[in-house]
Amino acid sequence: MASNEGFLTDEQREMMKVATENAVNNPPAQKPHSSLLSEHMHKPSATAAGGKAYGGGSNAVKHRRSHAGKSVRAKKDGCGGKGTWGKLIDIDADYHIDRNDPNYDSGEEPFELVGATVSDPLDDYKKAVASIIDEYFSTGDVDVAAADLIELGSSEYHPYFIKRLVSVSMDRHDKEKEMASVLLSSLYTDVINPNHIRDGFVLLLESADDFVVDIPDAVNVLALFLARAVVDDILPPAFLPRASKALPASSKGYQVVQTAEKSYLSAAHHAELVERRWGGMTRTSVEEVKKKIADILKEYMETGDAYEACRCIRELGVSFFHHEVVKRALISGMESDAAEPLVLNLLKEAASENLISSSQMVKGFSRLRESLDDLALDIPSAKTKFDLIVPKAISGGWLDASFSASSGESGRQEMEDEKLKRFKEEVVTIIHEYFNSDDIPELIRSLEDLGAPEYNPIFLKKLVTLALDRKNREKEMASVLLSSLHIEMFTTEDVADGFVMLLESAEDTALDILDASNELALFLARAVIDDVLAPYSLEEISSRLVPNSSGTETVKMARSLIFARHAGERLLRCWGGGTGWAVEDAKDKILNLLEEYESSGLVSEACKCIHELGMPFFNHEVVKKALVMAMEKKKDKIVVELLQESFGEGLITINQMTKGFTRVKDGLEDLALDIPNAKEKFSEYVEHAKKNGWVSSSFVTSLTEDAKLG
């Protein structure tokens, strides 16, 4: 051939010429592409064989060299096989590959570049741990969750695991919250290092504002997780002040830290309270724990292996309940002389390993001492054996020397204890009968028959304690009874002393009744609303308690309830109102009674109806509504006559009368909007009440002082 283009037809030469001119005059726009591979392919190709630029021109080389070094002619139209750049010029005619052609080459098949999605390792990790967490919440198997996390690897992402675990459990039940805390404690150091624990909680605090959007109580729940982490020793207490400094004061994360620090970690015995907040041991019941403890002790008595018994006790994970181990072990030792050395050895071993703390050891001995009388029914020598064990325990160094056995008390003290014991037994029966019958007069008669007014505070403590463990009906009945007892029998000092005793034992009560603190605050606030206690009595009660204890926190809570808006109505309804009656129903009955009296004018019938209401603790409402009716309808004479008759018959006591007048005085500003002369009318009624001795001298004094200030 005369030229390198000799193998082209005239038509093909003309087409190549036109294409070349178009390429020079209208270069194609460069298309952006993120792929490094695509970017490379859009660049001008490397020079072909012979050093000439490949791309079209009259002198383009149409030969290629194979990998074997042989010269190979390019296929028609430049469509190459293996090792060629492919078709140089796009033509309009479709080019079809015939797979049945004897010269078919698979290298001629067209191909496409498929863009692969770049995988984010963190996203993959988050998806994997989500599955691990869901499975753990379903099975509760800590070992499997730990193994799965180790197998997953990527330990640098463990803070995100912590964030995910806690955030998922926050929107679930207490069971899952407890499970999350248990898992974190189990993974600490062995699987997740302390720095990652810290970083995980930092992520949670930084996301607190987002959590609040979907979880209204997120601040409180996250504060509990934070407090629990400190109690479980997976976060150092120093983390809290550092986090406070790092977080904006206006953020929810800052509120979380403050709540954890002030509400949960500053109270006495906060560790036990925090550990029990979500039920402890992933909702394992107290009875189940007691059964497991009994099984451990039974096995120990058979094998004598103290090391194995301690290991089993530790695995229970109920450090707050170790006093039950002590108590049950001591009982086992009393039941058999052969078992006593084994029991003493186990308790000594548990104390030396710091498995059972000193406080739990003392509490176990104390609980047993309190039940010695009942225990003596089955083990006649229980008291004697107990008195022998205590000195051995103290001399062995595993029982605090301050503990004193009951046998060391004087005969007088024993008699006093016996009297107190009988009183407690009697009042428990009386209170149970009251809860069944709702008969306040009968209870008062029974209490008077006991003839032990010095134990009135103990009765109050027992009444509230029994009510705490029952339904709202009994709680309401307890508050109603307390109001009646204050009128008939109890002094304000008796009530205050009783509440002090309740608040001093609040931590112990919370071990069995998780919401005890809130319920006690309601009882205390209700006592103030019912005028059983004066508001200033709360300060006196608080001053008698250990500072920063659970009891003082309960008093603060009660104070906040009292000074809240519409506190009176809310607290009267806190347990549903009344023992089978609603507050509104009672008010309607009183209103109907007064309207009927207004029409008939029959004082004796009205007094009979007031008596039949059977609500002496609510007679202040009768006084209040009667006085308001007198102001509104100008029925001064008949209202005064009704109050005089009710007071003379002892139907409405001076305390209830005073309370009714006080409630009218407190609402005078509002009454004056509808009754312009309300204040003048009220002054007339007060003068009549003073003259006839209806109201207490303290009420008169307070009115005089108010008048001076006015």
C-alpha positions in Angstrom: 0.0 0.0 0.0 1.2 3.5 -0.9 0.1 5.0 2.4 -0.8 4.0 5.9 -4.4 4.8 5.0 -4.4 2.6 2.0 -6.6 0.0 3.6 -9.5 2.6 4.2 -12.2 3.2 1.5 -12.7 6.7 0.1 -15.9 7.1 2.1 -14.1 6.2 5.4 -11.3 8.6 4.7 -13.9 11.4 4.2 -15.7 10.5 7.5 -12.4 10.5 9.4 -11.5 13.9 8.0 -14.8 15.4 9.0 -14.6 13.9 12.5 -11.0 15.2 13.0 -12.0 18.7 12.0 -15.0 18.6 14.4 -12.8 17.4 17.2 -10.4 20.3 16.7 -13.1 22.9 16.4 -15.5 21.6 19.1 -13.6 19.8 21.8 -15.9 17.9 24.1 -16.6 19.3 27.6 -14.9 17.6 30.4 -17.4 15.9 32.7 -16.7 15.9 36.4 -16.5 12.6 38.2 -15.5 11.7 41.7 -14.0 8.3 40.8 -10.3 8.3 40.6 -10.5 5.7 37.9 -12.9 7.7 35.7 -10.7 10.8 36.1 -7.8 8.9 34.8 -9.7 7.6 31.8 -10.8 11.2 30.8 -7.2 12.3 30.4 -5.4 12.2 27.0 -4.1 8.7 26.4 -0.5 7.9 26.6 1.4 7.9 23.4 1.0 4.9 21.3 3.7 2.8 19.7 6.1 4.8 17.7 5.8 7.8 20.0 3.0 9.5 18.1 -0.1 10.8 19.9 -3.0 8.5 19.6 -6.3 10.1 18.5 -7.0 10.6 14.9 -5.0 12.3 12.2 -3.9 11.3 8.8 -0.8 9.7 10.2 -2.4 7.7 13.0 -0.8 4.4 13.5 -3.1 1.4 13.0 -0.8 -1.3 14.2 -0.4 -2.4 17.8 2.0 -4.7 19.5 0.8 -7.6 21.6 2.1 -8.5 25.0 4.1 -11.2 23.3 5.9 -8.6 21.1 4.2 -9.6 17.9 2.8 -7.0 15.5 -1.0 -7.3 15.4 -3.2 -5.4 12.9 -6.1 -3.5 14.5 -9.5 -4.7 13.7 -11.9 -2.9 11.4 -12.9 0.6 12.4 -10.3 0.5 15.1 -12.6 -1.6 17.3 -9.9 -3.5 19.2 -9.7 -6.7 20.9 -7.6 -7.3 23.9 -5.0 -4.6 24.6 -6.6 -2.0 22.3 -8.2 1.3 23.3 -11.3 0.5 21.4 -13.2 2.4 18.8 -11.7 5.7 17.6 -14.6 7.2 15.8 -18.3 6.9 16.7 -20.4 6.2 13.7 -24.1 6.3 13.3 -24.5 2.7 12.2 -25.1 0.2 15.0 -22.3 -2.3 15.4 -23.6 -5.8 16.4 -21.4 -8.5 18.0 -22.3 -12.0 16.8 -21.4 -14.5 19.5 -21.8 -17.3 16.8 -19.1 -15.8 14.7 -16.1 -18.2 14.6 -13.8 -15.2 15.2 -15.9 -14.0 18.2 -13.7 -12.5 21.0 -15.3 -11.9 24.4 -12.9 -9.0 24.8 -15.1 -7.1 22.3 -18.1 -7.2 24.6 -19.0 -3.7 25.8 -18.6 -3.1 29.5 -19.8 -0.6 32.2 -18.1 0.9 35.2 -20.2 0.3 38.3 -19.6 2.9 41.0 -19.2 1.1 44.3 -20.5 2.8 47.5 -17.6 3.6 49.9 -18.5 1.9 53.2 -18.2 4.0 56.4 -16.7 1.9 59.2 -18.5 3.9 61.9 -21.9 3.4 60.2 -21.2 -0.4 59.9 -20.2 -0.4 63.6 -23.4 1.4 64.7 -25.6 -1.1 62.7 -23.8 -4.0 64.3 -24.1 -2.8 67.9 -27.8 -2.0 67.4 -28.3 -5.7 66.7 -26.2 -6.7 69.7 -28.2 -4.4 72.0 -31.6 -5.6 70.8 -30.5 -9.2 71.3 -29.2 -8.4 74.8 -32.5 -6.8 75.8 -34.3 -9.9 74.6 -32.1 -12.5 76.3 -30.4 -10.7 79.1 -27.2 -12.7 78.5 -24.3 -10.4 79.5 -21.7 -13.0 78.4 -23.1 -13.2 74.9 -23.2 -9.5 74.5 -19.6 -9.2 75.7 -18.5 -11.9 73.3 -20.3 -10.3 70.4 -18.7 -6.9 71.1 -15.2 -8.4 71.3 -15.8 -10.2 68.0 -17.0 -7.0 66.4 -13.7 -5.3 67.1 -13.3 -1.6 66.4 -12.8 -0.8 70.0 -12.1 2.9 69.1 -15.9 3.2 68.5 -16.9 1.8 71.9 -18.1 5.3 73.1 -20.8 5.1 70.4 -21.8 1.7 71.8 -22.3 3.3 75.2 -24.3 6.1 73.7 -26.5 3.7 71.8 -27.1 1.3 74.7 -28.1 4.1 77.1 -30.2 6.1 74.6 -32.2 3.0 73.5 -32.9 2.0 77.1 -34.0 5.5 78.0 -37.1 5.1 75.9 -37.9 1.7 77.4 -39.0 0.2 80.7 -37.1 0.2 84.0 -36.1 -3.4 83.2 -34.1 -2.3 80.2 -32.6 0.6 82.0 -31.4 -1.7 84.8 -30.1 -4.1 82.2 -28.1 -1.4 80.5 -26.4 -0.3 83.7 -25.6 -4.0 84.6 -24.1 -4.5 81.1 -21.9 -1.4 81.3 -20.6 -2.4 84.7 -19.9 -5.9 83.4 -18.0 -4.7 80.3 -15.9 -2.2 82.3 -12.1 -2.7 81.9 -12.5 -6.3 80.5 -14.1 -5.2 77.2 -14.4 -1.4 77.3 -11.7 0.7 78.8 -12.4 3.5 81.3 -11.6 6.3 78.8 -14.2 5.0 76.4 -16.7 4.8 79.2 -16.0 8.5 79.9 -16.2 9.5 76.3 -19.5 7.6 75.9 -21.1 9.6 78.7 -19.7 12.8 77.2 -21.5 12.0 74.0 -24.7 11.3 76.0 -24.4 14.6 77.8 -23.8 16.5 74.6 -26.9 14.9 73.1 -29.2 15.6 76.1 -30.9 18.5 74.3 -31.9 16.1 71.5 -33.1 13.4 73.8 -35.5 15.8 75.6 -37.4 16.3 72.3 -38.6 12.6 72.3 -38.2 11.7 75.9 -39.8 14.3 78.3 -38.0 13.0 81.4 -34.7 12.5 79.6 -32.8 14.8 82.1 -33.8 12.8 85.1 -33.3 9.4 83.4 -29.8 10.3 82.1 -29.0 11.8 85.6 -29.8 8.4 87.1 -27.6 6.6 84.5 -24.8 9.0 85.4 -25.3 8.5 89.1 -25.4 4.8 88.7 -22.1 4.8 86.7 -20.5 6.6 89.6 -22.0 4.3 92.2 -20.8 1.3 90.1 -17.3 2.8 90.0 -17.1 2.9 86.2 -17.0 6.7 86.3 -15.0 8.6 88.9 -16.8 11.3 90.9 -14.4 13.8 89.5 -16.1 13.4 86.1 -19.1 15.4 87.3 -17.4 18.8 88.1 -15.3 18.5 84.9 -18.4 17.9 82.8 -20.1 20.8 84.4 -17.3 23.1 83.5 -17.2 21.8 79.9 -20.9 22.1 79.2 -22.9 25.3 78.6 -24.9 26.2 81.7 -28.0 26.6 79.6 -27.8 23.0 78.1 -29.7 20.0 79.2 -26.5 18.2 79.7 -25.5 20.6 82.4 -28.9 20.0 84.1 -28.2 16.3 83.9 -24.9 16.6 85.8 -26.5 18.9 88.4 -29.4 16.5 89.0 -27.1 13.6 89.3 -24.9 15.4 91.8 -27.6 17.1 94.0 -30.6 14.8 93.8 -29.0 11.3 93.7 -25.4 11.4 94.9 -25.6 13.8 97.8 -28.1 11.9 99.9 -27.1 9.5 102.6 -27.0 5.8 101.5 -27.3 7.1 98.0 -25.6 4.0 96.6 -28.3 1.7 97.8 -31.1 4.0 96.6 -29.6 4.5 93.2 -29.0 0.8 92.7 -32.6 0.0 93.6 -34.1 2.8 91.6 -34.9 0.6 88.6 -35.6 -2.5 90.6 -32.0 -3.9 90.9 -30.7 -7.0 89.3 -32.8 -6.4 86.2 -36.1 -6.5 88.2 -35.3 -9.6 90.2 -37.8 -9.6 93.0 -36.9 -9.6 96.7 -38.4 -13.0 97.2 -36.3 -14.5 94.3 -33.1 -13.0 95.9 -34.1 -14.4 99.3 -34.5 -17.9 97.7 -31.1 -17.7 96.0 -29.5 -16.7 99.3 -31.2 -19.6 101.1 -29.9 -22.0 98.4 -26.3 -20.7 98.7 -26.4 -21.1 102.5 -27.9 -24.6 102.2 -25.1 -25.6 99.8 -22.5 -24.1 102.0 -23.7 -26.0 105.0 -23.3 -29.2 103.0 -19.9 -28.5 101.5 -18.3 -26.1 104.0 -16.6 -24.3 101.1 -16.5 -20.7 102.2 -14.6 -19.5 99.1 -17.3 -20.9 96.8 -20.1 -19.5 99.0 -18.5 -16.0 98.8 -18.2 -16.3 95.1 -21.9 -17.1 94.7 -22.8 -14.2 97.0 -20.7 -11.9 94.9 -22.3 -13.1 91.7 -25.8 -12.2 93.1 -24.8 -8.6 92.7 -27.0 -7.4 95.6 -24.5 -5.6 97.9 -27.4 -3.5 99.2 -29.1 -6.7 100.4 -26.2 -8.5 102.1 -27.9 -7.9 105.5 -30.3 -10.6 104.4 -27.3 -13.0 104.0 -26.1 -12.1 107.5 -29.5 -12.6 109.1 -30.2 -15.9 107.4 -26.7 -17.2 108.1 -27.1 -16.4 111.8 -30.5 -18.2 111.9 -28.9 -21.2 110.3 -26.2 -21.2 113.0 -28.8 -21.0 115.8 -30.7 -23.9 114.4 -27.8 -26.3 114.7 -24.8 -26.3 117.1 -22.8 -28.0 114.3 -23.6 -25.2 111.9 -22.6 -22.3 114.2 -18.8 -22.6 113.5 -19.4 -22.8 109.7 -21.6 -19.6 109.9 -19.1 -17.7 111.9 -16.3 -18.7 109.5 -18.4 -17.7 106.4 -19.2 -14.2 107.9 -15.6 -13.7 108.9 -14.4 -14.6 105.4 -17.0 -12.4 103.8 -16.0 -9.4 106.0 -12.3 -9.9 105.4 -12.8 -9.9 101.6 -14.9 -6.7 101.9 -17.7 -8.7 100.4 -20.1 -7.8 103.2 -19.6 -4.2 104.4 -19.6 -3.2 108.0 -22.9 -1.4 107.7 -24.6 -4.4 106.1 -23.1 -6.7 108.8 -24.5 -4.5 111.6 -27.9 -4.2 109.8 -28.1 -8.0 109.6 -27.4 -8.4 113.3 -29.9 -5.7 114.1 -32.6 -7.2 112.0 -32.1 -10.5 113.7 -32.2 -9.0 117.2 -35.5 -7.3 116.4 -37.0 -10.7 115.5 -35.6 -12.7 118.3 -38.9 -13.0 120.1 -40.6 -14.5 117.1 -37.6 -16.7 116.4 -37.7 -18.0 120.0 -41.0 -19.7 119.1 -39.1 -22.1 116.9 -35.7 -21.9 118.5 -36.2 -21.6 122.3 -32.5 -20.8 122.9 -32.4 -18.1 120.2 -31.7 -15.2 122.6 -29.0 -17.1 124.5 -27.2 -18.2 121.3 -27.5 -14.7 119.9 -25.9 -13.2 123.0 -23.0 -15.6 122.7 -22.4 -15.0 119.0 -22.2 -11.2 119.3 -19.1 -11.1 121.5 -17.4 -13.6 119.2 -18.2 -11.5 116.2 -16.9 -8.3 117.9 -13.7 -9.9 119.1 -13.2 -11.4 115.7 -13.2 -7.9 114.2 -16.0 -8.5 111.7 -18.8 -6.8 113.7 -18.5 -3.2 114.8 -17.9 -2.9 118.6 -20.6 -0.3 119.0 -23.2 -3.0 118.4 -24.8 -4.0 121.7 -26.8 -7.1 122.3 -30.2 -7.0 123.9 -29.0 -9.2 126.7 -26.8 -6.4 128.0 -29.7 -4.0 128.7 -31.2 -3.5 132.1 -34.3 -5.2 133.4 -36.2 -2.0 133.2 -35.3 -1.6 129.6 -36.4 -5.1 128.9 -39.8 -4.4 130.4 -40.0 -1.2 128.3 -39.2 -3.1 125.2 -41.7 -5.8 126.0 -44.4 -3.1 126.5 -43.4 -1.4 123.2 -43.5 -4.8 121.5 -47.0 -5.5 122.7 -48.1 -2.0 121.7 -46.7 -2.5 118.1 -48.5 -5.8 117.8 -51.8 -4.4 119.0 -51.7 -1.3 116.8 -50.9 -3.4 113.7 -54.1 -5.3 114.3 -56.0 -2.1 115.0 -54.7 -0.4 111.8 -55.6 -3.5 109.7 -59.1 -3.5 111.1 -59.4 0.2 110.3 -58.4 -0.3 106.7 -61.1 -3.0 106.5 -63.9 -1.1 108.3 -63.1 2.6 107.8 -64.4 3.2 111.3 -62.5 6.1 112.8 -64.4 6.3 116.1 -63.8 2.6 116.8 -60.1 3.0 116.1 -59.9 6.0 118.5 -61.6 3.9 121.2 -59.2 1.0 120.7 -56.2 3.3 120.9 -57.5 4.9 124.1 -57.9 1.4 125.6 -54.2 0.7 125.1 -53.5 3.6 127.4 -50.0 4.4 126.0 -50.1 8.1 124.7 -46.3 8.2 124.9 -46.3 5.8 122.0 -48.4 8.1 119.7 -45.5 8.9 117.4 -44.8 5.2 117.0 -48.5 4.6 116.1 -48.2 7.3 113.4 -45.0 5.7 112.0 -46.6 2.3 111.9 -49.8 3.7 110.3 -48.0 5.5 107.5 -45.5 2.6 107.0 -48.4 0.1 106.5 -50.2 2.5 104.2 -47.1 3.0 102.1 -47.1 -0.6 101.1 -50.8 -0.6 100.2 -53.1 1.1 97.6 -54.1 4.8 97.3 -57.3 4.0 99.2 -55.4 3.1 102.4 -53.0 6.0 102.0 -56.0 8.4 101.8 -57.5 6.6 104.9 -54.2 7.1 106.8 -54.2 10.9 106.1 -57.9 11.2 107.0 -57.3 9.3 110.3 -54.2 11.4 111.1 -56.4 14.5 110.8 -59.0 13.1 113.1 -56.4 11.9 115.7 -54.9 15.3 115.8 -58.3 16.7 116.7 -59.1 14.1 119.3 -55.9 12.6 120.7 -52.5 13.6 119.2 -50.6 16.8 119.9 -48.7 18.6 117.2 -45.5 17.3 118.9 -46.7 13.7 118.6 -47.2 14.2 114.9 -43.9 15.9 114.4 -42.1 13.2 116.4 -43.8 10.5 114.3 -42.7 12.1 111.0 -39.1 12.5 112.3 -39.1 8.7 113.1 -40.4 8.0 109.6 -37.9 10.2 107.9 -35.0 8.8 109.9 -35.7 5.4 108.6 -36.5 6.6 105.0 -33.5 4.8 103.6 -34.5 1.5 105.0 -38.1 2.0 103.9 -36.9 2.7 100.4 -35.2 -0.8 100.2 -38.7 -2.4 100.2 -40.8 0.5 98.7 -39.0 2.1 95.8 -41.1 5.3 95.8 -41.1 5.7 99.5 -39.5 9.2 99.4 -42.2 10.7 97.2 -45.0 9.1 99.1 -43.6 10.3 102.5 -43.3 13.8 101.0 -47.0 13.6 100.1 -48.0 12.5 103.6 -46.0 15.3 105.1 -47.4 18.0 102.7 -50.9 16.6 103.3 -50.5 16.9 107.1 -49.7 20.6 106.6 -52.7 21.1 104.3 -55.0 19.4 106.8 -53.6 21.7 109.6 -52.2 18.7 111.4 -48.8 20.4 111.1 -48.0 24.1 110.7 -45.7 25.0 107.8 -43.0 26.1 110.2 -43.0 22.6 111.7 -41.2 21.4 108.5 -38.2 23.5 109.5 -38.2 22.0 112.9 -38.5 18.5 111.6 -35.7 19.1 109.1 -33.4 20.5 111.8 -33.7 17.2 113.7 -32.6 15.1 110.8 -29.1 14.4 109.5 -28.1 17.1 107.0 -28.2 16.2 103.3 -29.9 12.9 104.2 -32.8 11.3 102.3 -35.1 12.6 105.1 -34.1 16.3 104.6 -34.6 15.9 100.8 -38.1 14.5 101.5 -38.9 17.6 103.7 -37.7 19.9 100.8 -39.9 18.0 98.4 -42.9 18.4 100.8 -42.2 22.1 101.1 -42.2 22.5 97.3 -45.5 20.6 97.1 -47.1 22.9 99.7 -46.1 26.1 98.0 -47.1 25.1 94.5 -50.1 26.7 92.9 -53.4 25.2 94.0 -51.6 23.1 96.5 -54.6 22.6 98.7 -56.8 21.0 96.1 -54.1 19.0 94.5 -52.9 17.5 97.8 -56.4 16.7 98.9 -56.7 14.7 95.7 -53.2 13.2 95.8 -54.6 9.7 96.5 -58.0 10.1 95.0 -59.7 12.0 97.9 -61.4 10.4 100.7 -61.9 6.8 101.8 -64.4 5.8 99.2 -65.7 9.4 98.7 -64.4 12.1 96.4 -63.7 15.6 97.6 -66.2 17.1 95.1 -68.8 14.6 96.2 -68.3 15.6 99.8 -68.6 19.3 98.9 -71.8 18.7 96.9 -73.3 16.9 99.9 -72.4 19.8 102.2 -73.8 22.3 99.8 -77.1 20.4 99.5 -77.3 20.1 103.3 -76.9 23.8 103.7 -79.4 24.7 101.0 -82.0 22.3 102.6 -81.3 23.9 105.9 -81.8 27.4 104.4 -85.2 26.3 103.1 -86.4 24.5 106.2 -84.6 26.3 109.0 -84.5 23.0 111.1 -81.3 23.2 113.0 -81.6 19.7 114.5 -82.2 18.1 111.1 -79.1 20.0 109.7 -77.0 18.8 112.6 -78.2 15.2 112.1 -77.2 15.4 108.4 -73.8 16.7 109.3 -73.3 13.8 111.7 -74.5 11.3 109.1 -71.9 12.6 106.6 -69.4 10.8 108.9 -66.6 13.2 107.9 -65.5 15.0 111.1 -62.1 15.7 109.5 -63.9 17.6 106.8 -66.3 19.7 108.9 -64.2 22.8 108.2 -65.8 22.7 104.8 -69.2 23.0 106.5 -68.0 26.1 108.4 -66.5 27.7 105.3 -69.6 27.1 103.1 -72.0 28.2 105.8 -70.1 31.5 106.3 -69.9 32.1 102.5 -73.7 31.4 102.2 -74.4 33.9 105.0 -72.5 36.6 103.2 -74.0 35.9 99.8 -77.7 35.4 100.8 -77.7 37.6 104.0 -78.7 34.6 106.1 -76.6 35.7 109.1 -79.0 34.6 111.8 -79.7 31.0 110.6 -76.0 30.4 109.8 -74.9 31.6 113.2 -77.6 29.5 114.9 -76.4 26.4 113.0 -72.7 26.9 113.9 -73.6 27.6 117.5 -75.7 24.4 117.7 -73.0 22.3 116.0 -70.3 23.6 118.3 -72.4 23.2 121.4 -73.1 19.5 120.6 -69.4 18.9 119.9 -70.3 18.1 116.3 -67.8 20.6 115.0 -64.7 20.9 117.1 -62.8 24.1 117.8 -60.0 23.0 115.5 -62.4 22.4 112.6 -64.2 25.7 113.4 -60.9 27.5 113.4 -59.8 25.9 110.2 -63.1 26.9 108.5 -62.7 30.5 109.5 -59.1 30.4 108.4 -60.0 29.2 105.0 -62.6 32.0 104.6 -60.0 34.5 105.7 -57.5 33.3 103.2 -60.1 33.6 100.4 -61.5 37.0 101.3 -59.8 38.9 98.5 -61.5 36.7 95.9 -64.8 36.8 97.8 -64.8 40.6 97.8 -65.0 40.6 94.0 -68.5 39.1 94.2 -69.5 40.3 97.7 -68.3 43.9 98.2 -68.9 43.9 102.0 -67.3 40.4 102.5 -64.6 41.7 104.8 -67.0 43.6 107.0 -69.3 40.6 107.3 -66.4 38.3 108.1 -65.3 40.7 110.9 -68.8 40.4 112.4 -68.6 36.6 112.3 -65.2 36.6 113.9 -66.4 38.8 116.8 -69.3 36.4 117.4 -66.9 33.4 117.2 -64.5 35.0 119.7 -67.4 35.8 122.1 -68.7 32.2 122.0 -65.3 30.5 122.0 -65.6 28.9 118.6 -62.1 29.6 117.4 -58.7 29.1 119.0 -56.8 31.9 120.7 -54.0 31.6 118.2 -56.4 32.4 115.4 -57.5 35.5 117.2 -53.9 36.5 117.8 -53.0 36.1 114.2 -56.0 38.3 113.2 -54.9 41.0 115.6 -51.4 41.0 114.3 -52.7 41.1 110.7 -54.8 44.1 111.6 -51.8 45.9 113.1 -49.7 45.2 110.0 -52.6 46.4 107.8 
